[in-house]
Amino acid sequence: MQEKKYLIIPNNKDLSLYEKYNLDSFVLPLEDYSIGFNVYYNIDEINELSKNYNIFVIMNKFLHLQINEFKKIYDKFNKNIKFIVEDIGLLNIIDKDRVILYENHILSNYKAINYLNSLDVKNVVINNDLTIKEIKEIKEKTNSNLYYFYIAKNIIMYSRRYLVSNFNNHFDIENDTNKYDIEEIVSHKVLEVKEEKDGSTVRYNKIFCASKYLNDLSDLNLIIDLTDINEISTKMILENINEENLYNLIDSDYYFLENDIKYKVGDLK
């Protein structure tokens, strides 16, 4: 294992491609329980890969009645597999030492993390819309095991609505694409809207990259999501994964690390 703890969300299924970079920890989206990724895995594939790699399963959908279906299959996973989950209801199913809570846009302060810790939820994904100052404060004032989306085209939102096909139908557009790039009218930032069988996701088209502050983040578990990142940028990321200047080598953004967001969802009372 290398010094820093990188967890890779791959953009293809051949995990052997990452071995030359000394990477052996992967976050695999579970099919039917995840949305917004390039590739998905079934239980058999995940169990087989867990024999050779350190495997985490991500489930980033709110499951509603589907949570009962997961309860039926949970025991089929190999015991060495851990789960990164957004639906807090899964805490009633998954063993606490195997679950990492990923409350996207919610876990933004040390008080929330410490409260979860008191409930025996000791592994959490913190927001990556935090400043480096806020991250340092969380590290200093919590004892939880922290995970962080270090490099990613951030998912801004997801919806069960079929945004692309509904748009095409409404405007009578004949187009079989499942994706549109749109410009937000206030900030003029480009967003990627992608439709899948279970709904739609919206990602920021630039790559969030926190490498400028790599040393300050080195004791976190750093997640690198390669979803929808092109081949050239993927190669650049993997070849320079330990370099602080990586953010200069790709079309990246690290605005949040240096600009405080005054009103965060997780801070609302």
RAVEN-V795150 format. One record per backbone hydrogen bond with DSSP energy under -1.0 kcal/mol. NH is the residue of the N-H (numbers start at 1). CO is the residue of the C=O. If there is no record, write none. Layout:
BEGIN
nh->NH co->CO
nh->NH co->CO
END
This chain:
BEGIN
nh->6 co->4
nh->7 co->222
nh->8 co->25
nh->9 co->224
nh->15 co->13
nh->17 co->14
nh->18 co->15
nh->19 co->16
nh->21 co->18
nh->22 co->19
nh->23 co->18
nh->26 co->54
nh->27 co->8
nh->28 co->56
nh->30 co->58
nh->31 co->41
nh->33 co->30
nh->41 co->29
nh->46 co->42
nh->47 co->43
nh->48 co->44
nh->49 co->45
nh->50 co->46
nh->51 co->48
nh->52 co->49
nh->53 co->49
nh->54 co->24
nh->56 co->26
nh->57 co->82
nh->58 co->28
nh->59 co->84
nh->61 co->33
nh->66 co->63
nh->67 co->64
nh->68 co->65
nh->70 co->66
nh->71 co->67
nh->74 co->70
nh->76 co->73
nh->77 co->74
nh->81 co->78
nh->82 co->55
nh->83 co->98
nh->84 co->57
nh->85 co->100
nh->86 co->59
nh->90 co->87
nh->91 co->88
nh->92 co->89
nh->93 co->90
nh->94 co->90
nh->98 co->95
nh->100 co->83
nh->101 co->123
nh->102 co->85
nh->104 co->102
nh->106 co->103
nh->107 co->103
nh->108 co->106
nh->113 co->109
nh->114 co->110
nh->115 co->111
nh->116 co->112
nh->117 co->113
nh->118 co->114
nh->120 co->117
nh->121 co->116
nh->124 co->145
nh->125 co->101
nh->126 co->147
nh->127 co->107
nh->132 co->257
nh->135 co->131
nh->136 co->132
nh->137 co->133
nh->138 co->134
nh->139 co->135
nh->140 co->136
nh->141 co->137
nh->145 co->122
nh->147 co->124
nh->148 co->221
nh->150 co->148
nh->150 co->223
nh->151 co->223
nh->152 co->208
nh->154 co->152
nh->156 co->202
nh->157 co->202
nh->159 co->200
nh->163 co->161
nh->166 co->162
nh->167 co->163
nh->168 co->164
nh->169 co->165
nh->170 co->166
nh->171 co->167
nh->173 co->168
nh->175 co->173
nh->180 co->193
nh->182 co->191
nh->184 co->189
nh->188 co->184
nh->191 co->182
nh->192 co->203
nh->193 co->180
nh->194 co->201
nh->195 co->178
nh->196 co->199
nh->199 co->196
nh->200 co->159
nh->201 co->194
nh->202 co->157
nh->203 co->192
nh->204 co->154
nh->205 co->190
nh->207 co->251
nh->208 co->152
nh->209 co->253
nh->210 co->150
nh->213 co->210
nh->214 co->211
nh->217 co->213
nh->220 co->217
nh->221 co->146
nh->222 co->5
nh->223 co->148
nh->224 co->7
nh->225 co->151
nh->226 co->9
nh->229 co->226
nh->234 co->230
nh->235 co->231
nh->236 co->232
nh->237 co->233
nh->238 co->234
nh->239 co->235
nh->240 co->236
nh->243 co->240
nh->246 co->243
nh->248 co->245
nh->249 co->246
nh->252 co->250
nh->253 co->207
nh->258 co->255
nh->267 co->264
nh->268 co->265
END
